[in-house]
């Protein structure tokens, strides 16, 4: 009988990989706590209508990438392709947006049916941040400063670049879109196939095209900045001045639009070429109309999401993971001989109580030789050996598993004090 394999693009996270993920996630949680953000957890399955209404029915995500199915009641459900719409639904449903501000974050898997590639999969993981009730642009600046702090803490700041733009208000964007379409239809036969399709469905996404001929055509196209009014211009200039004061370098990219319909005003991306071709590792922006679009009271909103797989891959490929991250065991306890197992379990618990030492107790029996082989493979720094003589004398043998230090025998009562000398 053939073995069952995982679905293509949906990967297992193996034990040797999880310490790096935990290292990254712990850094993120620490930074978020410094800024006063609170965690929210949403279901991975939502009503399909939620994403059609928020993302837009004529986007690539809704048209081609969502995992959608009918449940037994005939309701159309979708595995969440992104987190913002879910967070808005949850916050609105539970009254979190009524006459109050919210700073929320979430983490978990998202699902899109697209071609798997380096650092991008069909089940992928995001950490997202959403803020409600803040008009900005100061909160926009805080989000960017917060991500910059994270990159600095992780050692990634030299490998990422901030690109930023403003999409203006919906009416300004509509006027620009109409002029952009009038211009592009003159060159329709020369556009790439994706751009031809988007010309009638989502023309702003054409600005994202990587096709060289399309980019040449866009050089002569109308500019969104020419359609912005005083409010949009002022907000964007104030945001840039805050970033300048915080000494966060950025590049204004007038063709940055993002792939979702709900964005307005600020949009930004942190991009990197450390993984080969330039890719985005964190992106977001302002969506002041989304809550009302989904049936709630008009509420300003802004947020971002970062791709965990890509950022973990960057940390690994740039050798930015401290060696101690992979050190999952401090001490391996070996019990060899009659009456030693009970004493070994008691010793292991004492160590965990005393200093939070990571202790791996040998289980499953085995000879002294086989237990020492397990100790060597465990990655522990030292082995603590309890034989019949040690139990009788109330002593413990400390055997270093790395380096040139010699093993020593000490009294059980002195173990905690001596242990740190071997674990430094």
N, C-alpha and C positions, 0 to 999 in steps of 0.2 A: 504494500500500500504506500502510495506517494506521500511524502511529508508535506504538511501544510506550511506555506511560506507567508510572510507578512505581505500586505498589499503594497504594490509598487508606490514609492514616494511616502510611505508611512513607516517610520523606522523605530526600532527598539532603542532605548537608551540603556546601555550596558553598565554593569557596576564600575568598570574602570573609567567610564566617561562621566558618571554622575558627580564625582567630586568637583570637576571643573564647572559643571552647571551650577552646583551649589555655591561655589566660590563667586561666580558671576551674579547669581540671584541675590546672595547675601550683600554684595556691594550695592546692588540696585535698591534693596530694601533699606539699607542704612542711609543712602542718600535721600530717598523718599521720606524717611522719618525725620530727617533734618529740616525738611520743608513743610512738615505738617500734613502729609497726605495719608488718607485712610483707605484700607483695602476693601474692595467689594468683589464678590464672586457671583458670576452669572452662569446659567445653564449653557451647555455646548450646543443645544438644539433649540431653535426658535421658530416661530411661524414664518413661512416664506415671505409673507406680505411685509414683515418688518424690514427686510433687506431690499425688497422692490421699492418700498416707499422711501427709504432713507438713501440707499446707494444710487438708485435710479435704474429703471428697467432697460435702458439702452447703454448700459456700461458693460465692459468685458466681463466683470465679475458676475453680474446677474445673467447675462446672455450665455456665457460659456464656461464659467468656472465653479459655480455653486454645486454642492452636493445636496440635491433636493429629492424628496421622496414623499409618498402619501402614507400616512399611518393607517391603522386598522379602522379608524373612524372616517377615513377619507380626507383628513386634514392634510394640507401641504406643509411639510416641515423641512427645515434646512439646517445642516451643520454650519455653525457660524463661520463666515468667511473673514470677519473682522469684528472688533470689539466695541467700537464707538456706538453703533446702533443699539447693541445689547445693553450697554451701560445707560444710554438715554432712556430706553424702555424701562429698565429696572428703577432708575432714579425717579422717573415720572410715576410709575406704578405705585411706588412706596412713599410718595410724598416728600422726597428729598429735595425737590426743587422749589417748594412753595415758600416764597419770601425768605430765602436763605441762599447762602453760597456753599458750594461743595468742592472739595479737592479729593479726587478718588483715583485709585489705581487698581489694576487687575493683572492677572497673569494666567496663561493657559494655552491650550491648543486651538488653532484655527484650521480651517479646511478649505482648500481650493483645488479644483481639478486643473492642473497646468503641468507642463513638462518639467519633471524634476531636474534640477541642475545643482551646481556646487553651492551649498548653503541655503538652498531653497527647495522645499518639498511640498507634497500634497497635504500632509498634516505637518504644520509648522507651529512654532510656539512664539507668542508675543507677550511682552510686558507693555501695558498701555496705561496712559494717564489722561484723565478727563477733568476739566474744571468748568463749573457752571456758575453763572451769576456774576461773572467779572467782565466788564466791558473792555478792559485792556487800554493801551497796549502793554501795560506794566506786567500783567499776568503772562502775556506772550513772551516777554523778556525773561520772566522767572523760569518758565519751562525750558527755554534755551540755555539759560545759565545753569539750571539743574542738570541737564544732559552734559553740558561742558564739564561740570564738576565730576560727573561719573566717568567721563573719558579720562580726565586727569588722574582720578583715583586708580583706574585700571591700567594706566600707562598708554592709552590709545590716542591721546590728543594730537600727537604728531602724525597720526595715520588717518585722520578724518578731516573733512572740510565741510563747513556749513554753507549751504546754498539757501537763499531766502528770496521771497517775492511777495507781492500783494496782488490778490485777484480783484480787489475792490468790492463794492456792493453789488448785489445781483443785477440791479438795473444798469449799472456801468458795464458789467460783464456782458449783459445781453446786447447792449449797443456795440460793444467791441466784437462780439461773436458774429453779429450780422455783417459787419464790415469785413471781418476775416473771411467769411464764407464768400462774399462778393468777390474778394480778391482771389481766393484759391480756386474758384470754379474756372477761372481763366486758364489754370494750369492743371486741370483735373486729370488729363491724360498722362501727365508726367509724374503724378504722385504715386507713392508706393501703395500696395493694395490695402493695407490697414488704414492708411490716410483717406483713400477713396471711400471706404466704408464709413469712416468716422465723419466725413464731410456732411452727411445728412443726419447723423445720430449724435455725435459728441465731438464737434469740430475743435474744441479747445485741446483735446488730447493730441491733435496733429502736431501741436507745438512740442510734444515729447518725442516725436519721431526721430529715430536714429539714422534714417535713410539719408545719405549725403545729398541726393538731388532734392529731396523734400526740404532739407535744411537750407539749401541754396535758395529755393523758392521763398522760404519764410524770411530770408534776409530782407526782402522787399515788402513784406506784409505790414499791415497796420500794427501799432504797438499798443498793448493794453494800457500802458502808462499814460497815453494820450487821452484816454477816456475817463480817467479818475478825477473825481471832484475833490474839493478842499478837505472834507472829512477823511477820506481814504488816504489822501496824500499826507495829511498831518499825522494820522495814526502811524503810518509806515515810517515817516521821518523820525517820530518820537521813539519808535521801537529801535531803529538803527542807532539813534543817539544813546540809548540805554546800553546797547551792545558795545558801542564804542567806549563808553565810560567803564564798562566791565572788562574791557580789553579782550573781547571775544572776536576773533577774526571771522569774516564772512565774505561771501560773494553774492551780489545781487544777480539772480538769474531770471531775466524777464520771461523766459520760456517755461519756467517751472509752474505747473498747473495742478499736479496731483491727479489721481485717477478717479476720485469720487466726486459726485455732483454736489455734495452738501458743503464744500469748502467755500469760504468767502474771506476777503481781506488776507490776513497773514497765512502763508504756507511756507514750510521749510523742510529741508532734508539734510541729514548728515550722510555724506557719501565717502566712499573709500575706494582706492585702487589696490589695496593690500591683498585682495583676493583674486587679482587678475584684472579683468575688465571692470570699469567703474561700476559700483553697485551701491544701493542705499541700505544703510543699517538702522536708521531711525528717521521717522518722518511724521509730520503732522501739520496742524494749522487750526484756523478759527472756523467755526461752523455756527454762526449766530442764528441762523434760521432753522436749524435741524429740529429743535424741540417743538417748535410750532408746526413744522412740517409733519411731525409725527403725532399731532393732536394735542400737544401741551400748550401752556402759556408761553409766549415769546420769552426766551431765556438765552442770554449769550453763552457760548460754549467754545472751548479751545482744548486741544489735546495732542497727543502723539502716541505712536507705537514703535517699539523697537523689536527687531527680529533676533531672537535668542540664538538660533542656530548659527547665523552669520557672525554674530559678535563672539560667541564661543570659539568658532573656527578662527577668527582673527587672533584671539588671545593665544590659541595653540600655535598657529603658524608663525606668529611673531615672538614666540617663546616668552610670553608675559605671565605665565602661570608659575607662582612660587613653588619650589620643590615640596614644601611642607603640605601643599594642598593634596598631594597624592599620598601623604603619610596618614593612613587611616587607622593604624594601630600603633600604640606606644609600647605595649607590653604583651608578651605571649607567656601564658602560665602553663608550665609543664608539670604533670603529676605522674610519677613513676613509682609504682610499688604499692603494697597493701596499706590501706588506711590513709592514703595521700589525697584522694579525690575530694573528700569532704573539706579537708584543710585548704585545698587549692581553691575551691569555690568560695570559702570564707575569705581567703586572701584577696581574690579578685573583687569581691564586693567591697572590701575595706578600701582598696585602691580607688575604686569608682567613687566611693563616698568621700574620701580624703581630698582628692585633688582633681576630680573629673578626668582621671587618666583613661585613655582609650585602651581597654583591656580585652584581649581575645583569650578566652579560656579553652584549653584543649578539651574537646569532647569526642566521643566515639572510641575512646581507648587507644590502644597502640603501644608498641614498645617505646623505650626511651629514644632510640635512634629515629623511629618514624615520627615521633612527636617533635624532635629537633628539626627534622626536615620540614615539617609544617611550620615551625617557628621561622625558619629561614625564608620560606615562601610568603609568609604573612606580611612582610615588610616592616615588622616591629623593630624597634631599636634595640630592645633587650629581651632576653628570656629570663623568667623567674622559675627556678627549678626546685621542686619539692620531691624529695625521695624519702624513703623510710627513715634514714638517718636524720634528715633535716626535721621531719615531724617529731622525732624523738628528742632532738636537741633544741627544738623551737627556733630553728634558723632557716634562712633562705639563701639560695645561691643566685647571684646576679651574674648573668652571662651576656656581655655585649655581643650583638649580632653583626655589627659593622665596626670597622677600624681595628686598632691594635690593642685596645684596652684588655686587660686580663679579667677573668671572672673572679669574683670574691664571694666569700660566705660571711653573712652578717646575721646578727640577732633579729628575729622577727620584729621586735619593738623598735629597732632602728631603721626599718626599711623605708618608711616615708621620708625621713630626713636624708637618707642616702640616695633615694631614687632620682631626685632632680639633678644630681651630679652626673648621672649616666644619660639623662634625657636631654641635656642642653645641646 
